[in-house]
Amino acid sequence: MGRPDLNRRHFLAAAGGLAVAGSFGFAALGTGADALASGADTRVSYWNLFSGGDGYNMIAMLDSFRRDNPGIDVKDSTLQWGSPFYTKLAMAAAGNRAPDLGVMHLGRVTGFSPGRLLDPWDPALLAKYGVRQQDFNPELWKRAVIDGKLYALPLDIHVQLCFYRKDVLKKAGLLGDDGRMVPVTSTDEWFGVLKEARKATAKGLQTIGLWHNDQNFQWWFFVAFYTQLGGTWFNDAKTEVTFDTDKAVQVLEFLRKHVADGYANPAFGGNAGAEQFVNGSPFAWEGNWSVPVFDTAKVEYGATPLPPVFGRRATHAESHSFVLPHQADRGGATNEGAHRLAAYVVKHARQWAAGGHIPAYTPTLSTAAYRRLRPQNEYVSAMDHQATEPKVWFAGSTGILAQRVGPVVVSSTTGSAKPAAAARRMKGTLTELLAMKNPMDGRTAAQGGAGA
């Protein structure tokens, strides 16, 4: 999911997962990895990284597949999220012990040595089970294609959002007649909104939680606002850094101002944002996976993509995607079963949407069931305004890029480094990474197959 550990949030998310599973008619608690389909003649092994509410939702979807496809036994295993998952997946693929189906963040696919550690999808086989390119957002599909072949099948996009308390904003005069937050189109308007919201906020609560000391969240926010400014990272050949330090300084100063002006309280840990939001703080910048958390807490809230303060709509997005880890003998009934399972889950993603994610399969977005989901129907437009990391081997969720530049953004946001100095450090780091070789295949970004 791309979120740091937080026990209370995981507990609430799990409860939220149980609730939404029941609301869509799926079994809330499935048989999971111990399931053995009676009479099954094909077994598909499947590794994923879903825990909490996402884990419950995935189990429900798998159990639904088992009921509809009794001839296929799904052996699913949930591994630890983050670097351990990718390490185990890479070792399994390299050692010819890979599962038939896996899950990866789309941003990590380029660095996973497609063609060596990943096998391409068969578009004709996917089409046989009702999944076609025209059913997906074009930019999302393009990100999944490397060297002309499809190496990832997107399940969703998950985005960073601006959650807001409707009760507090109504008191502050910041709620429109449609019950949504007043629109914001500039940095001045945004800080004007924060100023008015602070007046209506109960004593002891910060105005906004934005994970000011977390390297992942701060990097994701930076990507969003840098994209709003039209910033670029590298040239098309991946031989030159085009990172614009002037634009970067604008973003870093914007993030810093939240802390410097007291809207985000440095006395609170970054993960206090969700807790304070539940207790009455007017704003929290969080991933869409917080929807079940706030639903369970019975908060009257809305959620919109990060405000377009630099004039262009863009909010950070990643994507959970299905992949085919490399198998020397891939093919036959098991491979077809993997295609069938992935296509089924992608097509039945309204269950997944209830957990906050935006389904990648666009026909789902026009269904009455999806349009009834709140606040999902408020931020679904993020699908068309995705701010993503560059398509290079060192990018992607928990990737080297975030590990190296995330702390630099944090240092600026929290005030231990000046924005101009931080921007220069970021450009220097990008230059170093561009020259580095991918440990998976020994190739630099310029030598790798990162072009669609």
N, C-alpha and C positions, 0 to 999 in steps of 0.2 A: 504493500500500500504506500510505501514511502513515508512512513511516520516513525518518529522515535518512540521508544518504549514509554508507556505511561499507564500504570496499573489501573487507575480508576477509569480512564478512558477505554481501556481494553475491556474492563468489566461491563461498562455501560454499552459499549459497542456490541458485545456478545448478547446482551439482553435485547438490544435493538434488532440484532440479527434474528433472534427467535421470533420477535414480534412481526417483522416484515415477512419472514418465511411463512408464518401462518396466514398472513393477510393475502398472500397470493396462491393459497391452496397447496403449497408444498409441505412436505414433512419437515417440521422444524429441526428435529434431530435425526440424522440419517445413520445408516450403518457404517458409512465411511470406509476406511481402508480394509475393514474386516469382511466387507461384503463379498459373497460368492454367489454369483447368479446361477440359479438352478438350471441345468441343461445348457449352459453357455458353451459354445464351441470356439470362441475367440476371447483371449484375454488381452486387455490394453493396460499397460502400466503408465501411471500419470503422476508426475511430480509437480507440486505447486508450493506457493509461499504464503497462503492465505490463512490468517488467524482471526480471532475475534469475530465480529459480525460478518466479515467477508468469508471467514471459514465456515460459519453456519450456512450462509447463503450458498456457497459452492457445494457443500454436502447435500443440501436440498436439491440443487440442480442436477447433481450426479445421480441421486436416487431417482429423480424423475426420468433421467435417461435410462437407468437400469430397468425401470418399469416398462418403458416404451420400446426397449431394445434388449429383450431377454437373452438373445443370442450372444451378447457381448458382456463379459465380466470386466468391470473397471476396478483395477487395483490402484487406489490413490494413496499418495503419501504426502504429508505436509512437512516441509523442512523449514528451518529457521530463516526468517527474512534477512536480506542484506547480503553482504559479501560471502558469508558461509554457504548460502544457497548457490551462488554463482560458482564458487570454487568446487563444490561437490558436483554440480552439473557438468562443469568443464572436465573434471577428472573422469567422470563416468563416460562422457562422450569420447575422450581420448583413449580410454581403456576398453572401448567396445562393450561397456556395461550400461549404456544409456537407457532411460525409460523410453517408451514409445511416444510419449507426449509430455511436454513441459510448458512452463509459463515463464516468461521473462518480461521485464520492462522494455518497451520498444527502443528506448534510447540506448540500451546495452547491446542490442543485436549486432550493430556494426562492429563492435569490438570483440564479438564472440567468434571470430573467424568463420563467417558463413562459407559453407562448402567444405569446411574441415571439421568443425565442431557442431555445425548445424546442417541439416538437410533441407532442401527447398520443398515448398508445398506443391502439390499437383493441382493447379487451378481447375482442371476438368473434373477431378475427383471431388473437389469442394463444390463445384457447380452441381454435381450429381446429387448432393445433399442440400442444395438450395442456397449456397453462399456464393455470391458473385462480386466482382470488383465494383460494379455500379451500385451496390448496396452500402458502400462506405464513403465517407468523406474523402475527396480526392487527395488532399494533403496527407491525411492519415495513412492512406493506402500507399502513397509515394514513399513515405518514411519506411515502410515495411519491405520495399523492393531494393535489392542490392545486386549490382551487376546484371540487371534485367530479370532477376528471379525473385519470387516472393518467399521471404524467409521468416515472416511473422504474420500471424492472423490476428488482428486487433480484436480484443474483447470489449474494451472501453476506452474512454479517456478519463483521467482523474485530474482535477484542476484545483488551483488555489482560489479561495473565495473570500469575499467580504461578508461575514455573518453580521447581522444587526438585530438588536432587540427592538421589536415594534413598540412595546410599551414605553421605553425610554425615548425613542425617536418621536413618537407621537407627542409626548410631553414637551419635547424640545422644538416642536413644529417642523420636524424634518421628515414627516411621513406624508406622501402624496395621497390624493383621493383614491388611488387604486390600492392603497395599503402597502405600497412599497417605498423604499428609501428614495428621497429626492435625487434626481440625476446629478452627477458630478462630471465636469469636463476639463478641469484644470487643477493645478496644485493649490491655488488660492481658494478655489471653491471647496476643495477637500479639507483644508485646514480650517476653513470657516465652518464647515459641518462639524468637525471635531470640537471646535470652540463652543458651539451651541450645545452639542451633546454633553460636553463636560459640565455645563451648568445644570443639566437635568439628571446628572449621575449621582447616585447615593454616595455619601462620604465614605472614604476608605477603598473605593474601587477605582481602578484606572480606566481611562477612556477607551483604550484599545489594546488588545493583546496581539503582538505580531512576532512572537518568538525571537526577540531581539538578540538573544545570545545563542541561537541554534544555527549551525553552519548550513544545514540543509535548507531550512525554511528561508533564511536570509538569501541564500543563493537563488532559490526558486523565485522569490520576490524580485530580486535583481534582474533575472532573466525576463520576467514579465514587463517590468517598466523600461528596461533597455530595449526590448522589442517594440514597445509603444513609441519610442523615439526613433525607430527605424535603424537601430544599431546592428552592425554585422560583426562576425567573428573572424572568418577566414575567406580568402578568395576561393573560387570554385575548384581550383586545382589543389587546394589545401597545402599550398607552398608558402603562403604569406599571411601574416596576421593583419586583419583589417579592423581590429578592435578600436573603437573611438573613445579615447580617454575623456574628451570633453563631455560626451553624452554620458559616460560612466559617472563622471563627477556629478552631473545633474541628478542621476538616480541615487547615488550615495548620499548626497546632501538631503534629498527628499526623505530617504529612510532615516537618516540621522535626526532630522527635525522632530520626528515623532517622540524620540527619547529626550532630546535637548529641551523641547518645549513642555515636557511633562505629561504628554498624552499616554505614553507607554512608560510605566514606572520601573526604573532599573532595580528597585528594591525587590521586585517580584521576579522569580525565575521565569524564563521564557514559557515554560509549560503551564504557568498559572493563568494564561489567557483564557483557556476553556473553562477553568474553574470559576474565574471571575465573571465570565460571560453568563454562566448558569446562575450566578448570584446577583446579576443585574448590570454588569458592565455593558455599555452600549454596542461595542464592536469587538470582533475577533477575526483576525485573518488566519484561516485554517484550511486544510484540505477538505474536499467534499466528503471524505470518509467520516467527518464529524457529524454528518446529518443524523445517523442513528443515535449518536451520543446525545445531541440536543433534543431529538424527538423523545427519547426515554426520559429526559429531565423535565419534559412538559414545559419547555420554554416557548414563548410566543415570539417567533423570530422569522427572518427572511434571509436569503443568501443571494448574492449577485457576484458576477465575476469581479476581479480586482478593478477598482475605479480607473477609467481611462484618463488619468490626470495629465498625461502628455498628449492628449488629443486623438490618440489611436487606440481602438479597443484591442487588448491582448492580455491574456492571463496565462500563467504558467500551466502547462499540461504535460502529462506523461500518459502512458498507455500500458495496461496489462495486456499481453499478447501471448497467444499460443505459438509454440515452436516445436520443431521436430529435431531433438538432439540426434547427433549423427550415429547411425548404425551401419556397419559394413554390409549387412544383409537386409537393409530396410526394403520392405515390399510385402506383397501378399495380403492375406486377410487381416493381419495385425495392423499393418500400415493403413489399410482402408478403414479399419475400426477407429484408428486415431483421427483420421480425417472426419469420420462420421461423428465422433464424440465432440471434437472441437466445433464443427459446424452446428451441432445441436445446441451446445451451450451458448454460442454466439447468437443464434436465432431466438433463444429463449431467455434473453438477457433482461427482461423486465424485472425478474427476481433480483438480478444484480443491481438494477437501477434503484430499487428500493433502499439499497444500502448507500446511496449517494452518488455512485458512478454514473457517467453518461454512457449509454450503450453505443458501441461503435457501429452496430448494425442499424443503419438509419431507418428502415421500415418500423422499428420499434418506437422511434421518436414520434411517429404520427398516430400511434394507437391511442384510444380513449383512456386505457389504463395508465399509460405514461403521462398523458396530459393532466391527469388528476393528481399526480404526485406533486407535493409541495415540500420544500421549495425547489425541487428539481426542475419544474417547468419555468422557473424564474432564471436559471442559469444555463439552460440547455444551449443557448446561443454561443456559449464558449467553444462549442465544437467548431465553429467557423472562425474563431479568433484565437487559435492556439499559439502560445509562445513556447517554443521548444529549444532545447539545447542544440548546439551544432551537431551535425551528423558525422561524428568522428569516433574513433575507437575508444577514446578516453572519456567520453561523455556518458550521460545516462544516470538513472537513479543510483545513488551511493557510489558512483563512479569516481575515477581519479580526479576528474575536473572539479566536481563538487568538493572533494576532500581537500584540494589544493587552494581553490579560490574562495570557497565558502567562509573559512576563518578570516580571510581578508575583508570580506564584506561585513562580517560581525565586528571586526575591529573598528571599522568606520562607523557603523550604526551605534555602537556602544560608546564611541568617543575616544578610544585609545589610539586611533590613527586618524589623520586628516584625510578627507575624501580624495584630494588630489594625489596624495602619496599612495593611498590604497589603489586608486585607478592605475597608477604606474606599475605597482606590484602585480596587479591582475594582468596587465599586458605582458609583463615580463614572464609570468607563469605560463600564459598562453603560448608564448614563443618557445619556451622550454618544452612544453608538452607536444607542440607540433613537430619538434625534432626527435621526440622519443619513439622507440619502437614498441609496438604492441607485443607484450610477452606471449600472447596466444600464437602469433605467427611470425614475429620478427620483422614486421613491416611498419613503416611510419604511416601517418594519415595520408600523405601524398601517394604512397605506394599501395595502400589498401583499396579495397573495392567499396568506397563509401558513396559513389555516385549512383543515383537511381536511373 
